[in-house]
C-alpha cells in the first residue's frame, strides 16, 4: 500500500508559475525568430488564437499542441520547468 502522505495537491501558484513560464518561453522564442503568431500557428499546425491564448496565459495547451509548438520553435521541453 502506498503512503499517501508523500503526495500533496499542487498550489494554484505553482501551476500558474509553470503556465506563466510556458507563455514567456514561447513568446520569447517566437519573437527571437521574428515570426508572428500567425506564422508560428501555420507551421505548428494549430490555430493562431491558440498561440495568442497560450502567450497571454489564458490557455493550457494539451501535450500534442505543446509538442507541435516546441518542435517548431526548437524548444527543449524541460525549459518550462526550469527555475529562473
C-alpha atoms as a printed R data frame, in Angstrom:
   type eleno elety resid chain resno      x      y       z
1  ATOM     1    CA   UNK     A     1  0.000  0.000   0.000
2  ATOM     2    CA   UNK     A     2  1.261  3.471  -0.913
3  ATOM     3    CA   UNK     A     3  1.857  6.027   1.777
4  ATOM     4    CA   UNK     A     4 -0.371  8.890   0.606
5  ATOM     5    CA   UNK     A     5  1.304 11.332   2.973
6  ATOM     6    CA   UNK     A     6  4.089 11.829   0.425
7  ATOM     7    CA   UNK     A     7  1.622 13.291  -2.075
8  ATOM     8    CA   UNK     A     8  0.167 16.765  -1.927
9  ATOM     9    CA   UNK     A     9 -2.171 18.828  -4.012
10 ATOM    10    CA   UNK     A    10 -0.247 21.434  -6.028
11 ATOM    11    CA   UNK     A    11 -0.821 25.033  -5.052
12 ATOM    12    CA   UNK     A    12 -2.502 27.221  -7.634
13 ATOM    13    CA   UNK     A    13  0.544 29.492  -7.523
14 ATOM    14    CA   UNK     A    14  2.788 26.566  -8.527
15 ATOM    15    CA   UNK     A    15  0.575 25.748 -11.500
16 ATOM    16    CA   UNK     A    16  0.391 29.397 -12.527
17 ATOM    17    CA   UNK     A    17  4.176 29.755 -12.304
18 ATOM    18    CA   UNK     A    18  4.708 26.939 -14.804
19 ATOM    19    CA   UNK     A    19  1.940 28.290 -17.039
20 ATOM    20    CA   UNK     A    20  3.448 31.787 -16.948
21 ATOM    21    CA   UNK     A    21  6.892 30.385 -17.693
22 ATOM    22    CA   UNK     A    22  5.473 28.442 -20.634
23 ATOM    23    CA   UNK     A    23  3.899 31.605 -22.022
24 ATOM    24    CA   UNK     A    24  7.137 33.554 -21.610
25 ATOM    25    CA   UNK     A    25  9.313 30.862 -23.201
26 ATOM    26    CA   UNK     A    26  7.072 30.563 -26.262
27 ATOM    27    CA   UNK     A    27  6.724 34.337 -26.671
28 ATOM    28    CA   UNK     A    28 10.460 34.967 -26.263
29 ATOM    29    CA   UNK     A    29 11.480 32.249 -28.702
30 ATOM    30    CA   UNK     A    30  8.870 33.299 -31.271
31 ATOM    31    CA   UNK     A    31  9.962 36.938 -31.145
32 ATOM    32    CA   UNK     A    32 13.630 35.920 -31.159
33 ATOM    33    CA   UNK     A    33 12.973 34.242 -34.508
34 ATOM    34    CA   UNK     A    34 10.995 37.282 -35.641
35 ATOM    35    CA   UNK     A    35  7.879 35.368 -36.581
36 ATOM    36    CA   UNK     A    36  4.267 36.307 -35.969
37 ATOM    37    CA   UNK     A    37  1.742 34.284 -34.019
38 ATOM    38    CA   UNK     A    38  0.071 33.507 -37.341
39 ATOM    39    CA   UNK     A    39  3.292 32.145 -38.847
40 ATOM    40    CA   UNK     A    40  4.005 30.017 -35.783
41 ATOM    41    CA   UNK     A    41  0.454 28.689 -35.822
42 ATOM    42    CA   UNK     A    42  0.632 27.799 -39.519
43 ATOM    43    CA   UNK     A    43  3.949 25.972 -39.212
44 ATOM    44    CA   UNK     A    44  2.959 24.169 -35.994
45 ATOM    45    CA   UNK     A    45 -0.472 23.254 -37.359
46 ATOM    46    CA   UNK     A    46 -2.502 24.983 -34.663
47 ATOM    47    CA   UNK     A    47 -4.904 27.919 -34.600
48 ATOM    48    CA   UNK     A    48 -3.453 31.432 -34.201
49 ATOM    49    CA   UNK     A    49 -5.899 32.089 -31.367
50 ATOM    50    CA   UNK     A    50 -4.375 29.147 -29.532
51 ATOM    51    CA   UNK     A    51 -0.910 30.726 -29.727
52 ATOM    52    CA   UNK     A    52 -2.333 34.050 -28.528
53 ATOM    53    CA   UNK     A    53 -4.178 32.470 -25.610
54 ATOM    54    CA   UNK     A    54 -1.108 30.463 -24.547
55 ATOM    55    CA   UNK     A    55  1.182 33.506 -24.690
56 ATOM    56    CA   UNK     A    56 -1.306 35.528 -22.650
57 ATOM    57    CA   UNK     A    57 -1.635 32.796 -20.018
58 ATOM    58    CA   UNK     A    58 -5.313 32.178 -20.747
59 ATOM    59    CA   UNK     A    59 -4.918 28.616 -22.014
60 ATOM    60    CA   UNK     A    60 -3.002 25.485 -21.093
61 ATOM    61    CA   UNK     A    61 -2.283 23.521 -24.253
62 ATOM    62    CA   UNK     A    62 -2.620 19.767 -24.485
63 ATOM    63    CA   UNK     A    63  0.501 17.695 -25.000
64 ATOM    64    CA   UNK     A    64  0.075 17.395 -28.788
65 ATOM    65    CA   UNK     A    65 -0.157 21.166 -29.184
66 ATOM    66    CA   UNK     A    66  2.806 21.728 -26.897
67 ATOM    67    CA   UNK     A    67  4.965 19.262 -28.841
68 ATOM    68    CA   UNK     A    68  3.991 20.934 -32.129
69 ATOM    69    CA   UNK     A    69  4.923 24.397 -30.836
70 ATOM    70    CA   UNK     A    70  8.125 23.257 -29.133
71 ATOM    71    CA   UNK     A    71  9.249 21.339 -32.204
72 ATOM    72    CA   UNK     A    72  8.564 24.323 -34.444
73 ATOM    73    CA   UNK     A    73 10.480 26.702 -32.166
74 ATOM    74    CA   UNK     A    74 13.232 24.199 -31.332
75 ATOM    75    CA   UNK     A    75 12.497 24.425 -27.592
76 ATOM    76    CA   UNK     A    76 13.591 21.683 -25.207
77 ATOM    77    CA   UNK     A    77 10.644 20.550 -23.085
78 ATOM    78    CA   UNK     A    78 12.440 20.874 -19.763
79 ATOM    79    CA   UNK     A    79 12.759 24.625 -20.386
80 ATOM    80    CA   UNK     A    80  9.320 25.387 -18.917
81 ATOM    81    CA   UNK     A    81 10.133 23.589 -15.692
82 ATOM    82    CA   UNK     A    82 13.442 25.332 -15.049
83 ATOM    83    CA   UNK     A    83 13.502 27.863 -12.240
84 ATOM    84    CA   UNK     A    84 14.505 31.395 -13.098
